Amino acid sequence: MQPHYDTTSEIPPSCPVRGKVKLYGPQFGSDIEGTYEYLRSLAPITPVDIAPDVEVELVTSYDAALQVLQNPTTFVRDSRRWNALNEGRVPQDSPALPMMGYRPNALFADGARHARLRQAVTESLATINELQLARQVQQSAGYLLSRFGAHGQADLMADYAGPLPLLVFSDLFGCPPEIGDRVIAGISGIFAGTPGADEILGAALMELIALKHQAPGTDLTTRLIEHPAQLTDEEVLHQLVTLLSGGTAPLTAAIGTATALYLSEDWPQGLSVEDAVAQTLWKYAPIANYAAHYPTHDVDLDGITLRAGDPVLISFAAANTDPKLALHREQLSAKAHLAFGAGPHACPAKDPAVMIVIRAVEALLNQLPDVETRIAFTSLPWSEAPWSRSPITVPIRFTPPAAPAVTPVAPQAAEAVRPSVSPAAPAASRPAHAAHHAKAGLFSRFLAWTRGE
């Protein structure tokens, strides 16, 4: 790709770089809004580096984003079209590859195949009982609060917002304790860049799928396996990976941001947690820059030529804060933000996702009524990665509650715990140290707590 614009002109001090804009690193993290403002001053679509030696076209305009998202004929999601990757110009160890590289799931599928995979996901998600999900969130919140509540201080991100979605998803997937531990270790490792994390997650999910074939449950994994679309085990695996990666990190970001926003000095009295979550989705989109599309042919968009096979990323964060929206914001629905995307690939789990965030924030505030942040919202450090708009840390302090936050009530996964089954490594053949490690895992400890152990 060749830059379409003159980026050698004077760059405002707020812009973290000079020359080609880098959408990563400490300078980007220190002035995220300034970066988007500068990019918008150039054009609605501009070339940026999303990672070292990885260039993409970034859409920062709300209207242009909709044109890409809602035109699946011209803009497809199959990253096997990626020119630079096919030509060997993307480093094999690039952090962009785990996020943009092809996987056989609905996120990277188009046409009839996308429709088939998405239907399996949406119809499986539709079986989630809202009251049961609310109890799962409350249960997970209670356990995490029991771990740090007596200390009077904690890191909201590491101690609460980070692990809570992982506990909820492990429960929704119907994981036994040991498999749930490895699922959590794998997905956490992927986002932390831990070597081998992808293999840990894949092995754990394949073992879970094998278990559900033998002992079906009322969980999402079983629903996907039994769906009339007849997904292969590999397809089930990658839909689960999509749900995990597309759900846990954004939920962590949303829970942390909404809580910090609600507790900030500038938050107006009388506005609800729901208002804080809505403002988070508009102004601090948890999935900041993602959804790579590939033009099927050279196309002109807003006077800019987008070349076939070159990745076009949507900046949901920049599009949501597009100043042009202010001209007709009052005419837009409160849910017209792009935090969950738009078009045929819009997030199929947006309603349960919002509910999880709201319930998680409310649980914290209800159990710690005098909780306050130790850093002003305007001074929070933000992630330096391009993908997620998330605080790195939110230190909080509070008066330790006098009683346990929540009375343990065993969730569904704890009632249906069965021995794990894996064709490659039967549970009985695992070494003793592996079993000890599994018992010490987060999900094992959570389930033990629900049983009063």
N, C-alpha and C positions, 0 to 999 in steps of 0.2 A: 504494500500500500504506500502511496505517496501522499504527504500532507496536502490538503486542499487550501490551506490558509497560511498567511504570513504570521508565523509565531515568533518572529524576531523583533517585533515591535515592543514598545515599553510594556512591561508586565507590572501590574499593581503590586505594592508590597505585600498585600494579603495573599497573593498567589505563592504557594510553597516552592515553585520551581521556575526556572527560566529556560526557554526553549521548549522541547517536547514535554508535555505535561505527564508526570508520573502519578498514577492513581494508587500509590502505595508508599509506605515508608513514613518516618517521623515527620517530615515536612508536610505531607498530605494530611496525616492525622492531626497536626496542630492547627490546620486551617482548612477544614473540609468544605465549609460553606464558601470560603473565599475562592477555593479551587473551582467549585461549580459556577460561581458568579463569573469568574474569568472565562471559563469555557463557553458560557452562554453569550458572553460579549463577542466571541469569535463567530459563532454560528450555532444553529440548533443541533448540529451533528459535527463532532470534531474528532480527529485521531488522537489517541492517548496510548500510553504504555500501561497495560493492566498488570504487568509483571515484567521483570527484566527481559528485554528482547521479545516481548509479546505485545504487538500493536493491534488495537481494535478501533472501530468507529464507535464513539460513545454518543448516545442520544440523550440530550439534556432538556429538550422541549417536550412539554406535556402533549401537545397536538401531534408532533412527529412520533412520539412514543406510541400513541394510539394507532397511528397509521401502520407502524411496523407490527404491533401486537395483534391487530385485527385483520391482517392481510396474510393468512397462512399459505396462500398460493405463491406469492412472490417471495415471502420471507419464511424459510423453513428452519427447523430446529436441529436437524441431523448434522452433527459436527464432523461427520466423515467427509463433508464438503470443504472443510477448513483448508484453504490454500497453503498457508504457511506451514501448517502441521504436515500436510502431505508432501511438501517440498523439503522437509527437514530443517526448517528455519525456526522451529520452536524447541528450546532446550528440553531434553528428555526428563530433567529433574525440575522443570518449571512448576512453581506452585499454581500456575493457571491450569495445568492439565487435570488434576483431580476435580476441578470445578467445571471445566469446559470440555474435557475429553468425553468421547462417546460412551454411553452405557445403554444397554437394551431395556430402557424404561420409557414411560410415557413422556418424560421431560424431553427426551431427544428423538421422539418419534413424530411422524407426520401422517396425515391422511387416514386411511382405514386402520392402519396399525395403531396409530395414536388413539383413535376412537375406541378400539377394542380394549387397549390397556387402561385408558382413562375410565371407561365404563366400569371395569373391574374395580378400580380404586374408589371411584365415587360411590358405587353401590355398596361396597364393603364399608366405607366410612359412614354411609347412611344408617347402618345397623347399630352404630354407637348410641347407647342410651345416655341422654343428656344428664339425667340425675346421677347415673352411675359415674359418668365422667367427672361431674362436679365433686362427688365423694372421693374419687381418686385424687383429684387435685388437693382437696382438703386434707386427705390422709397423707399425701406426700409432703404438703406444707407443714403439717403437724410433726412429722418425723424430723424434718430438717430443723424446725424451730427447737425441737427437743435437744438437738445436738449443740446448738450455740446459744440458746436462750439464757442459760445461767451465767453467761460470760458478760452480758451487758454491752457487748459490742461484736461486730462481725463485718465481713465484706459481703455486701448484698449480692454481688455477682458470683463470687466463688462459693459462698456458703448457701445460697438460696436460689437465685435466678438460674444459675448454671445447672445444678443437679436436678431441680424440680421437673423440667420437661423430660429428662432422661428416665426418671422414676415412672412418670405417667405413661410414657411410650412403652417402656418395658412391660408394664402392667397391661396396656392395651393389646400388645402383641401376644400376651399369654405366656411370657417367659417363665420357666422355672428359675429358681435362685441362681444356680451356677451359670446358666446361659445368659440370664439377665446381666450378671456381673461382666461377662465378656462382651456383650453388646454395648454396654455403657463404656467399657474400657476401649473398645474399638472405635466407636463414634467420637468419643472424647479425643482419642489419639489422632484421628483424621484431622480434626479442626486444630489440634495443637501441632500437627506436622510430625507426629511420632512415627519413626520407621516401623513398618510391619503392621500398623494399625488397620489398614485396609484388609489384610489377610486375616487378622483376628476377628474383625467384624463379619467378613464373609463366611468364615468357618463356623462362627457362632450361629449365624442366621441359617446356614444350611442344616446345621444340627437341629435347630428349632423347626424347620420345615419338615425334616424327617420325623421328628417327634409328633408333629401335628397330623401327618399322614397316618401314624399308628394310633394316636389318641387325640382325635379332634376335640376342639373346645368351642367356646362362644366368643373367640377373640378375633382380631383383625387378620392374623396369619391364617387361621382356619377359613375365614370368609374368602380370602383371596384364593386359597387352594381350591375351595369348593365352588367358586364362581362359575357360572355357565360359560364364560369366555375360555375356560380350560387353559389357564396359564401353565406354562412349564415351570418346573422348580426354579430354573434360572430366572425366568420372568418374575416369579413371586419374590425371589431374592432381591432383584433390583428395584421392584416396587417398594419393598420394605426399606431398602437403602434410601430411596427417594423420600419416603415419608420421614425417616429419621433425620436425614441431612437437611431436608426442606422444612422440618418442623422444629427440631431442638434448638439449633443456633438462633434462628429468628425469634423463637419464643423467649429464649434467654435474653436477647437484646431488648425485646418489647417489655418484658417484666421488669428488667433493670431500669430502662429508660422511663417507663411510665411511673414507677415507684419514685424514682429520683425527681421527676418532674412534679409529681403530686406533693412531695415533701419540700419542694423548693420555696424560697422566700417570695418569689414572684407569682406563685400559683394563687389565683383568686379564690377567696373564701366562697364556699357554697357550690363550687364545681365538683362533680363527682369523680370517682375512679374511672367510670366509663368515659368521661370527658378527657381525662389524662391519657387513656389508651387511644382514643380517637385522635388527639393531638399528636401523640407519638407516631401513629400510622401516617399522618399527613406530613409532619415536619422532620421526623427521624425514622424514615422507612427502614425497618429492620434488615430487609434484603436491599442493600443500597444499589449495587450495580451487578446485574446478572442477565439471565435470559438471552444468551447469544443466539442471534438469528443469522442465517446465511442467504443472501439474495440468490435466487435461481438464475438470474440474468442481471446484467448491468442495469441499474435503475436510477432514475433521477428523483430525489426526494428533497423538497425545499431548495432546489437549485444546486444540490450536491450530488455528485455521482458516486453511488455505492456499487462496488464491483462484485460480480458473481463470485461466491465462495469466500469472500472476506468477512470476518465476523463483525456483526453489528450488535453491540451491547446496549441494554436499556439502563439508564441511570434513574431508577425509581425515586431515589432520594432527590435528585436534581429536578426531575419532571414534576414531582409533587410540590416543590417550592418555586416553580416557574413563575416569575413576576407577572407574566401575562394572564395567569389564572385569576389574579386579583381583580381584573376587569370584569369577570363574570362569575366570580366565586359564589356569589349569593344565588346564582342560578343552578349551581351544581348540587347534587346530592351530597350529604355528609359522608357517604361511602364511595364517592367518586375518586378517591385517591387510588394510586396505582401500587400500594404496598403489597397487594396480593396479585398484581399483574392484571391482565385484561385479555379478552379474546379466548380462543379455544384452549390455551394453555394456562388460563388463570388458575390460581390455587384452588383445588377442590375442597380444601379443609378450612376455609377462612372462618366459617361460623364457629366450629369447635375451637379453632385457634384463638379467636377473640375471647371466647368464654374462658378458656384456660388462663389467659393473661389476666382478665378481670378478677377471676376467682383467686388467683395466686396473689395479686396485689392486695385484695381485700383481706385474705387470710393473714397476711403479714401485719397489716394495719390494725386488724381486730385484736390480734394476740399481743401486739406491741404498740399500745395506743399512744405512747409518748416517743415513738421512734423518730429520730432525726438524722439527717445526713451530716457528715463531718466535713464535707467539701461542697461548696456552692455549685449548683447545677452548671453555671457558666464556666466553672473551672474544672469540670470533670475531664479526665483523659479518655480519649476515644480510640477505638481500634485503628491501627495503621493499615489494615488490609482493605482492599477495595470492596469486598463482597458484602460485608455486614456493617451496619451503623450501630455500634454497640459500645457502651462504656467499658473500659478495661477494669476499673475498680470503682466501687461506691461504698466507702466506709460508712457504717451506721453505728449509732449508739442508742441505748434504751434502758429502761428499768427492767431487770430480769423479772419475768412473770412468776407469780407465787405458786402456780399450779401448772401441771402439764398442759401444753397448748391444745392438744386434741386427744380424746380417748381413743386408743387404738381399736380399729375394727378391721378385721382381715379383709383385704380386697380380693377380687375374683382370682387373680393369679395365685395368691397364697392358698386359696381353697382347692386349686386344681394342680398343685405341684406334683409332678411325676418324675421318675428317673429320666435323665436325658439320654437320648439315643443318637449315636452317630456311626454310620457305616465305617468311617475312617478310624474312629477312636472310641470304642465303647466305654461307658462310664467306669465299668469295673476295672478296665485296664489302665486308667489314668494313675500317675504316680501320686503318692501321698501328699507331696508338697503342692500339687495342683489342686487337690481337694481342699487342702487348708487355705490356699489362696482364694478359692471360690467362696468359702464360708466367710472370708474376711471382706468380700466385695460389697459395694454400696447397696446393690439390690438385695443381696442376701441379708445384710444387716437390717434393711428396711422391712423385709418380710418377717424377719425374726421379731422386730419391734412390734409389728401389727399383731403378732401372736402373743405378745407380752413376755417374750423370752429375754 
